[in-house]
Amino acid sequence: QDLGLRAATYMIWGAGTDVGKTLVSCGICNTASLRNKTTPGSQVLYYKPIQTGFPQDSDADQVASVCGAGVVSELGYHAAELNNDEVADFPKLVGGDKPHGTVVTRTEYAW
């Protein structure tokens, strides 16, 4: 399954801890999930490629808690175990039998 060029994609960048990356991500994902509940086949994916403070401080869980019902929160791989095949399968995190409006949050970790 391809995501295609019509899928809105946002990359949140910030240097350092506590600069607001997760807060901005929560707002974007929550707004997108509310809008997507009325659009058949639409889903929201929050993907945190590396989290060093995990599991005590899970950004994906924080985004999931803001988005409410219909959220699937997943723990990915340790960054050292991640290979090109898993990165290439990134679009498979969404789709499948998940209902429209679903929010998927996933964290890869590095502790």
Secondary structure, 3 states (H helix, E strand, C coil): CCCCCCCCCCCCCCCCCCCCHHHHHHHHHHHHHHHHCCCCCCEEEEEEEEECCCCCCCHHHHHHHHHCCCEEEEEEEEHHHCCHHHHHCHHHHCCCCCCCCEEEEEEEECC
